[in-house]
C-alpha cells in the first residue's frame, strides 16, 4: 500500500496554528534568534515568563507541527528551531501563494518612527561595521543602523579585503525593504585609519570567525564587539532558499542593532559597554 504524502496546505495550516498563540510565537522567535544553539524548556520558560509545565505543553505543540526539534545536550534534552519546517512554511507561501515571487512574501521591516528634531543638540556615536569583503553583512548593518539610529548614530562599514561591489542580491533585498542604497559601496579599512578619517566610537566585526574568516585586530581606543554571522556569499540552494536565508540574516542583524541602540549608554562605562556588545554577539544570551 502506497504511503500518502501529507497535503502541503494541511501542513501549512497546522504550522500556522502552532504559532497562532502569543507564548508559542515568542518561544519560536527566541529559538530562531539563538539558532543553531538550543535551549532547555526551563530556560525558554524563564525568558518567556511562563510556568515550566505550561511551556512544556507549548513546546510539544511546536514539535508536532515541525517548527522545533529536540536536541540532546549531554543528558539534557533541549529544544532548537527546526529550520526545515520553518523554511518549508516560507517556501509554501512563496511557491503556492506568490506564484514563485518570494519578494511578495519576504519579511519587511516595520516602518520606523521618525525621531523628532531635538531642541538641544546631542552628540552622535560613530559605528564602524567590519567584514572581510564589505560586500554583504557589514553593508546590511550599515544600512539598518543608518535608518534606525538617525540622530543618535552614524553608520559606516569597511573590509580588510574589500570587494569590488556589494553582492547584487544584498543591494536588491535592502532596496525592497525600503533602505536607501545609493551610497552603499565596498570600502577599505584603510579609509578609516588616516588623520582625516571620522573618529569611531564603536567598531563591530561581523565575520563568521568559527569558519576561519579573518577579522583584523581593532585599535584599543575604540569600544569593540564581535557579532559573528554567516556569509551570504556561501548561501546555496534555489533562489527561494537563498532569499529565505538572506531574510534570516537581515533579521538577525536588525535584532542585534535594535538591542544595541537601546543600550543605556550614559549609564555604562567602557568595559561595561564592551561586555554588552559581546553579549549581543553571543546569540545564546540574547533574550527576546
GIWO-V893569 format. One record per backbone hydrogen bond with DSSP energy under -1.0 kcal/mol. CO is the residue of the C=O (numbers start at 1). NH is the residue of the N-H. Records with the same first field share a line. If there is no record, write none. Layout:
BEGIN
CO = NH  NH
END
This chain:
BEGIN
7 = 11
8 = 12
9 = 13
10 = 14
11 = 15
12 = 16
13 = 17
14 = 18
15 = 19
21 = 25
22 = 26
23 = 27
24 = 28
25 = 29
26 = 30
27 = 31
28 = 32
29 = 33
30 = 34
34 = 37
39 = 79
40 = 44
41 = 45
42 = 46
43 = 47
44 = 48
45 = 50
51 = 55
52 = 56
53 = 57
54 = 58
55 = 59
56 = 60
57 = 61
58 = 62
59 = 63
60 = 64
61 = 65
62 = 67
63 = 66
67 = 82
69 = 80
71 = 78
73 = 76
76 = 73
78 = 71
79 = 39
80 = 69
82 = 86
83 = 87
84 = 88
85 = 89
86 = 90
87 = 91
88 = 92
89 = 93
90 = 94
91 = 95
92 = 96
93 = 97  98
94 = 100
98 = 101
101 = 104
102 = 105
125 = 154
126 = 201  202
127 = 156
128 = 204
129 = 158
130 = 206
132 = 161
133 = 163
135 = 167
136 = 140
137 = 141
138 = 142
139 = 143
140 = 144
141 = 145
142 = 146
143 = 147
144 = 148
145 = 149
149 = 152  153
152 = 125
154 = 127
156 = 129
158 = 131
159 = 189
167 = 171
168 = 172
169 = 173
170 = 174
171 = 175
172 = 176
173 = 177
174 = 179
175 = 178
181 = 184
187 = 159
188 = 191
189 = 192
190 = 193
194 = 197
201 = 223
202 = 128
203 = 225
204 = 130
205 = 227
206 = 229
207 = 209
208 = 211  213
209 = 212
219 = 222
223 = 203
225 = 205
231 = 234
232 = 235
238 = 242
239 = 243
240 = 244
241 = 245
242 = 246
243 = 247
244 = 248
245 = 249
246 = 250
247 = 251
248 = 252
249 = 253
250 = 254
251 = 255
252 = 256
253 = 257
254 = 258
255 = 259
256 = 260
257 = 261
260 = 263
263 = 265
264 = 267
265 = 268
269 = 273
270 = 274
271 = 275
272 = 276
273 = 277
274 = 278
275 = 279
276 = 280
277 = 281
278 = 282
281 = 283
282 = 285
END
